Amino acid sequence: MPATSASSPRPPLFLTAARTGVALAAIFAGIAPGDVAATTAPAVALNVRVQGLALGEQLVLRHETARLTATLNEPYRFEPQVPAGSPLDLRISRQPDSQTCRVSEGAPPVVPADGRPIFVRCVTRPAAHLVMADTLPNDPLVVRFAPQDRAYPGLPYESRPGLAGGIFPYEFRLAGLTRDGAPVDTRDVELDFRTGAIRFTPAEAGNYELTLDMRDSGRTPKRLRQTFAIRVKKANHLFVAPNGVDAAGRGSLQAPFQTIAYAQSQSGPHQVLMLRQGRYGATGIVLGDERAKQIVAYPDEVVTLDLARSSSLDIRSDQLPMPRVEGVDITGVLQYGINVDPARAGAVIRHVRFLDGLEGPTQSENPGFIHTWGDLEPRHKLLVQDNDFGRYVGAAYATTFFDAFDSIIENNQVRLGADVNGGFHDKDNSQFNVYRRNYIEAPPESPHHGVQVSAQGGSKGVHIHHNLLLHANILLGTQCVQDTCSMRNHDVHHNTLAESHMEQAWGVFNPGSRGSRVSFNIISSGAQAPYWGLSCQRVPDSFATAMTTSANLIETTSAWAHNDIECSGNDMGWSVWQDVYGRDTFASGSTVEATSALVGAGPLTGLPAGDARRGQRGHQWR
């Protein structure tokens, strides 16, 4: 699809409408043409929300004479410049290097009086095929999570699959779109080349079929073509709005319900609750198999779910369709925001902004914005995608998982406060979960664990790759303490750890543990040792074999390769680390440097453009 920006030959709707002048602006503002209020009203702020911006890219927006630079997917604000109802002049001043961004097709022609944000979305353009180093596990490509299979005629549809396997990054191409078997014009279909996010507006009801070609970046590319059904039908959706009415027979777009609870009571399990802009009480809501279990925000509208420090939003589902929570803000979290018990067939949490959290009255019960309960079997399958985790006060994490399997946690951003425990905590019985392309930042004065696989009941096949962590460490095995507990085939590769370290505890080296690999990372630890762990115990016999470290770029001024976090007498110098245990040797492809090659700050941290190690070390591939 051609780029729609300030320089595009086909101007977007809102710019075309804006040129009709003050009369149209006055109509949208509720002011009669010629009314002096149109020129004397105070200036208002223009709010913007950015979605789809790739990690490491930046977008420059302009409104009137002001500019702002976006580097994350979050709200932005232009300070007051013009009165509400003035023509909207939001433009793309500079596109990201690898992406095309545009103002949403649903943007109004004038500056909103109520502060509702204008959405700006970015998609990655097709690029030359990459060939990356083959890293394990390198399984066959498989779609663990299909895109949303329901849409409403005349409203924008946006979704993306959850793909696993192969060698990252992936490529996505549109192979076909049909309605009731007939081809659909795809000129206005947007597809992100790297994520597979697709957006289009189905004009009519019908049975649509979307076919995607997917390919990985291995030396011998893996390919997968898959067709996904999308049922476009008004009856699939029930609408809820703050000005609606809770009464039987309602729930249409024109006559919505008022509350989530009532709408759910009138629903079936295959219906979607679509919420219009506003704030909703969400205490006591359960997404189970008997009623509607998909809650999504209306396109380009901000929906806030208020848990009122009272109860979590609960998921309890064994059957398809998967529960979905998409496009909403969640506030008032006490202990758990979304509480999953269970999600055996899967659950999807996308484009959710977790605004605030507070540890509950029961201390040390694994609080988190997303929590799964454990019952000693793999039973929670989660897609946690494109979310923004805000500040949580207390001994909490962004996520705390018990018994999660085949889950994908990708393209999220986590900014940790000084008073939390960490980011993603895969605590107990983890199996084949993937953590990739996440941005995790902690304060320099209070570093935390960004990704932690505690393996309390053992773990296997956890895959952590292409994440950017600032003052946030990766930790494996801290609660796998018994000899009977094991960790097998964990892969940690192509991450950038800036002012951070890699930490491995006893679980990695227990008698039954084997096959864990740390490779192709940038570990930039400054004056501290790049590796930590062991805690005052003797070095296990399996230390040289249960876990391999190779092909890493290590930036440190420390004389120690490994720091025992409790007993300095167990610290290891480089000669012991490399020559005795064969870790990070030159022959394995690792290098150790005293100075750092990293440039940029925050989400822009990485190797300089043109550096030959880009694509080979750390999270970047361009």
GUPA-490179 format. One record per residue (C-alpha): residue in three letters; x, y, z. Coordinates in steps of 0.02 Angstrom, whole numbers, plus 50000, padded with zeros to 5 digits. Last residue first. Example, Ala and Ser with C-alpha at 12.3 -4.5 7.8 and 13.67 -1.06 7.14 Angstrom:
2
Ser506844994750357/Ala506154977550390/
This chain:
622
Arg509674979350507/Trp509564964450625/Gln509544972150797/His509374962250958/Gly511204958750997/Arg512604951350894/Gln512604945150714/Gly511284956450638/Arg512314971650678/Arg514114965650700/Ala514714973950540/Asp514304991150611/Gly513465000950471/Ala512245009850586/Pro512985010350760/Leu512614996150881/Gly511094997650992/Thr510105008651110/Leu508635017351023/Pro507385010551150/Gly508245020451287/Ala509805029451229/Gly510915028951076/Val512605020551048/Leu513335003851097/Ala515145000351050/Ser515684998751230/Thr517474998651291/Ala518434985051382/Glu518114971851251/Val517844953051263/Thr517494943151105/Ser516534927051081/Gly516614916950920/Ser516794899650998/Ala518654899550954/Phe518884915851049/Thr518194907251202/Asp516584912651283/Arg516574897851401/Gly517804883451392/Tyr517724879351578/Val519574879651623/Asp520244891151487/Gln518784903051464/Trp518024905751635/Val519614901551730/Ser520694913151625/Trp519344926451627/Gly519284927651815/Met518024918251918/Asp517214924052080/Asn516964910552212/Gly517894920152347/Ser516684934552319/Cys515324924952408/Glu513534931452389/Ile513184935752207/Asp514604924952144/Asn515284935752004/His515844927951841/Ala516994935251708/Trp517964944951837/Ala519274958051797/Ser517844969851760/Thr518034982851621/Thr516604975251523/Glu515894973551349/Ile515524955551300/Leu515054951551121/Asn514404933751126/Ala514804919751002/Ser514774906551141/Thr514104902051311/Thr513664883751342/Met512624876851485/Ala512594859351559/Thr514364855451499/Ala515694865851587/Phe514724868151749/Ser514174850051758/Asp515364845551900/Pro514594859552002/Val515624874552060/Arg515554874652249/Gln514144884352327/Cys514184902252390/Ser512774908752279/Leu512994901152104/Gly512624916952003/Trp513244931551898/Tyr513944933851723/Pro514474950251639/Ala515524955651789/Gln515254973751839/Ala516214989051780/Gly515174990751622/Ser514014975851596/Ser513764976351408/Ile513184958751366/Ile512844958751179/Asn512104941851137/Phe512544929650998/Ser512474914751116/Val511864908051283/Arg511384889651272/Ser510504877351387/Gly510644859051339/Arg510624850151506/Ser509854848851678/Gly509524831951759/Pro510964832951883/Asn510684851351925/Phe511734864151829/Val510424876151760/Gly509424874951921/Trp510884881252023/Ala510824899251966/Gln511234907951803/Glu511354926751783/Met511714936651625/His512144954851656/Ser511554972651633/Glu512254989751594/Ala511524986451421/Leu510934968651390/Thr510614966551203/Asn509824949851160/His510294939451009/His510224922951103/Val509574914351259/Asp509034896451224/His508424884651359/Asn508614866251319/Arg508284858251487/Met508084864551665/Ser507954851551803/Cys507284849351979/Thr507694832752063/Asp509294839852136/Gln508224852552228/Val508564871152199/Cys507584876052044/Gln507114892852119/Thr508484903752042/Gly508554894151878/Leu508894907051743/Leu509054925951759/Ile509124939051621/Asn509574956351684/Ala508784973651675/His509824989551683/Leu509274991851501/Leu508604976251415/Leu508304974851227/Asn507564958151175/His508034948351019/His507904931351103/Ile507294921551252/His506694903751212/Val506104892351353/Gly506254873951301/Lys506104865951470/Ser505684870451648/Gly505754863451824/Gly504534865451966/Gln505254882052028/Ala505984885351856/Ser506454903251903/Val506454909551724/Gln506724928251746/Val506654941151607/Gly506994959251654/His507794955951821/His508014972451908/Pro509214987251914/Ser508895001052043/Glu510055015952021/Pro510035014251832/Pro508125013951832/Ala507404998651743/Glu507054996451557/Ile506294981751463/Tyr505954982251276/Asn505274965851207/Arg505744958351039/Arg505594940451099/Tyr505064929751246/Val504514912351190/Asn503764898951304/Phe504184880751268/Gln503724874251442/Ser503844883651606/Asn503464873351761/Asp503554887751885/Lys504114905851886/Asp504124913551715/His504364931151782/Phe504294944951651/Gly504834961951716/Gly505604964251888/Asn505464964952076/Val504634981952096/Asp505104997452197/Ala506275006752080/Gly505005007751941/Leu505064996651789/Arg504735001851611/Val504064987151513/Gln503734987451326/Asn502944972751235/Asn503384966651061/Glu503254948351109/Ile502724936151244/Ile502254919951157/Ser501574905151256/Asp501794886851212/Phe501634882751398/Ala501264892051559/Asp501204882251722/Phe501424897051839/Phe501724913951760/Thr502004930651846/Thr501914945351725/Ala502404963751739/Tyr503214959251904/Ala502814963352085/Ala503564966852255/Gly502624983252270/Val502094998152167/Tyr501754993951985/Arg502155006951853/Gly501645004451673/Phe501644989251559/Asp501314993351376/Asn500664978951271/Asp501054973851092/Gln500824955151121/Val500504943351266/Leu499894927451181/Leu499544915051318/Lys499374896151339/His499024891551520/Arg498774873251567/Pro500404863951575/Glu500154853551733/Leu500534856051917/Asp499034867151957/Gly499784884451947/Trp498874900951937/Thr499264913351799/His499574931751828/Ile499574947151716/Phe499844964251794/Gly500834955651929/Pro500804950152109/Asn501724934252157/Glu500914931152326/Ser502324939752421/Gln501174950152532/Thr499324947552555/Pro498554964952570/Gly498814968252385/Glu500304974852289/Leu499804990252189/Gly499654992352001/Asp499545006451876/Leu499215010151693/Phe499234993251609/Arg499044998151428/Val498334983751326/His498734982151141/Arg498534963451148/Ile498094949951277/Val497594933651191/Ala497114917751282/Gly497434899451242/Ala496534882651240/Arg497044878651419/Ala496774896251486/Pro496514892751672/Asp496484901451796/Val497134917551719/Asn497114933651821/Ile497194949851723/Gly497644964251838/Tyr498284954951991/Gln498814961652163/Leu497714977352159/Val497534985051987/Gly496565001451980/Thr496875004451795/Ile496764994551633/Asp496835003251463/Val495994993951320/Gly496474988651144/Glu496244970051162/Val495714957351294/Arg495384940851208/Pro494744923951268/Met495174910151144/Pro493724903151047/Leu493934889251092/Gln493804879351253/Asp494564877851426/Ser494254895451488/Arg494344904351654/Ile495014921951627/Asp494774934251770/Leu494864953251769/Ser495534956251943/Ser494604962352095/Ser494444977652208/Arg495794990752182/Ala494474999452075/Leu494674987251930/Asp494355001551809/Leu494344996651625/Thr494775011651515/Val494275012451332/Val495135024151211/Glu494375024651037/Asp495235022250870/Pro494325005850830/Tyr493065000750966/Ala493984992451109/Val493964973551130/Ile493274961651260/Gln493184943351207/Lys492464930851330/Ala490614931751286/Arg489674919351395/Glu489764901051450/Asp491604897751419/Gly492294910351541/Leu492904928351539/Val492494933451717/Ile492104951451765/Gly491994954351953/Thr492644972051947/Ala492704979751774/Gly491884996751799/Tyr491985005651632/Arg492755021951575/Gly492435029151403/Gln492565026351216/Arg491475012551145/Leu491694994451198/Met491544979651081/Leu490984963751167/Val491334949351049/Gln490154934551028/His490644916251021/Pro490244912351203/Gly488454919051192/Ser487884935651259/Gln486484943651361/Ser487364941551529/Gln488954948451449/Ala488074964351400/Tyr487444966251579/Ala489184964251655/Ile490024975251526/Thr488884989751564/Gln487885002051458/Phe487154991651317/Pro487204998651142/Ala485785004551029/Gln486535010450862/Leu488004998350865/Ser486834984650924/Gly486754978351102/Arg484904980451137/Gly483494967751143/Ala483464966451332/Ala483924982051426/Asp485514989751495/Val485515006751411/Gly486975015251324/Asn487775031851366/Pro489365023751434/Ala489425012551280/Val489334993651250/Phe489154985051083/Leu488794966551051/His489704958550906/Asn489594942550805/Ala487814946750751/Lys488494960250636/Lys489434947550530/Val491164946450456/Arg491844928950491/Ile493724928750466/Ala494474911950419/Phe496364910250414/Thr497364902350273/Gln499144896450301/Arg500724896150197/Leu502324891450289/Arg504124892650235/Lys505764888150318/Pro507284896150243/Thr508894886050228/Arg510154898350297/Gly508784903650416/Ser507824919950405/Asp506034913750421/Arg504614913650297/Met502734916350307/Asp501484917050164/Leu499794923050224/Thr498054918350163/Leu496524927650228/Glu494824919750201/Tyr493254930150220/Asn491524923250254/Gly490294937250227/Ala489684954250283/Glu490164969050177/Ala491444983050172/Pro492794973450264/Thr493994986950323/Phe495824982050321/Arg497254979450442/Ile498544965550452/Ala499924962950580/Gly501104949850509/Thr502514955750621/Arg503954958650500/Phe503144963550334/Asp501704972750418/Leu500184970850308/Glu499004984950257/Val497504981050146/Asp496894995850044/Arg497444989049876/Thr496814971749924/Asp495284970549811/Val494394954749869/Pro494414938449771/Ala492804928049771/Gly492604912649881/Asp491314919950000/Arg492494934650024/Thr494304931649973/Leu496014937950025/Gly497624931049952/Ala499484928149969/Leu499874942950081/Arg501694942150132/Phe502484939950303/Glu504354938850338/Tyr505074932750502/Pro506544937950608/Phe506974925450681/Ile507554907950635/Gly506264894050634/Gly504914891350762/Ala503464901850824/Leu502114912950748/Gly500774922150846/Pro499614929350714/Arg499094947450690/Ser497504957750705/Glu496654973350641/Tyr494894974850566/Pro494244992150528/Leu492354994050541/Gly491154993050392/Pro490604975250424/Tyr491114969050598/Ala492524956550616/Arg492804939350692/Asp494224926750670/Gln495564936550765/Pro497264931050701/Ala497824913150736/Phe498914909150885/Arg500204895150886/Val500574897150701/Val501994884950669/Leu503674886150583/Pro504714870450606/Asp505934870450752/Asn507564880350751/Pro507934876750936/Leu509284882750916/Thr510204896050821/Asp510594896750636/Ala511494913050600/Met510414924950502/Val510054926650316/Leu508974941650278/His507844943950128/Ala507794961650061/Ala506434972550132/Pro504544974150133/Arg503964989350232/Thr503634988450418/Val501964995450473/Cys501615010850579/Arg499995017350652/Val499515034650714/Phe497945036250818/Ile497205053250862/Pro496815054751045/Arg495195059751130/Gly495465076451215/Asp493615080951225/Ala493675095551104/Pro494425085250964/Val495555094750842/Val494695094250671/Pro494545082750520/Pro494245067550631/Ala495435052650622/Gly494645036350567/Glu495865032750425/Ser497225032950556/Val498705044650533/Arg500075035950440/Cys501735027350471/Thr502855018550345/Gln504295008450413/Ser506125004050389/Asp506975020750422/Pro505565028150526/Gln504595041850436/Arg504935060250463/Ser503685074550475/Ile502135063750477/Arg500725076250490/Leu499395081950612/Asp498575097850548/Leu496815095450614/Pro495715110350569/Ser495165119750724/Gly493715112250819/Ala494545113750988/Pro495575129550992/Val497385129750931/Gln499105127051007/Pro498915117751171/Glu500405106151204/Phe500585091551086/Arg500415075351182/Tyr501025057651160/Pro500225041251212/Glu501215025051192/Asn502085014051066/Leu503885019151091/Thr505155030451004/Ala504035045250959/Thr504825062050918/Leu503815077950936/Arg503595093250826/Ala502665109550850/Thr502275122350713/Glu500505116250672/His500575098050721/Arg502115088250673/Leu502615070250706/Val504355062750701/Leu504465043750709/Gln505885033850785/Glu506445015850760/Gly507385004850883/Leu505914993550924/Ala504644994750783/Leu503225007350791/Gly501604997450775/Gln500515009250875/Val500665027850916/Arg499335037051015/Val499115055750995/Asn498355069351104/Leu498125087251043/Ala498075099651185/Val496785113451187/Ala496845131951145/Pro495555143151226/Ala493985147951129/Thr494045165551055/Thr493995161750869/Ala492585149150859/Ala491725157751005/Val491425172450888/Asp490045162650802/Gly490215164850614/Pro489755146950575/Ala488775139350721/Ile489855130450846/Gly489685111850887/Ala491555108750866/Phe491275097750714/Ile490205111350633/Ala491475124750676/Ala492865115150591/Leu491795113550435/Ala491555132450430/Val493375135950475/Gly494075128950315/Thr493725115850183/Arg495585112150190/Ala495345101650347/Ala494305089250249/Thr495745085150131/Leu496965084050276/Phe495815072350373/Leu495515061250223/Pro497335057250189/Pro498225065850045/Arg498585055349889/Pro500255061049816/Ser501055057449985/Ser502265070450053/Ala501365073850218/Ser501115055250239/Thr500125040750170/Ala501345027850103/Pro500725017349959/Met500005000050000/
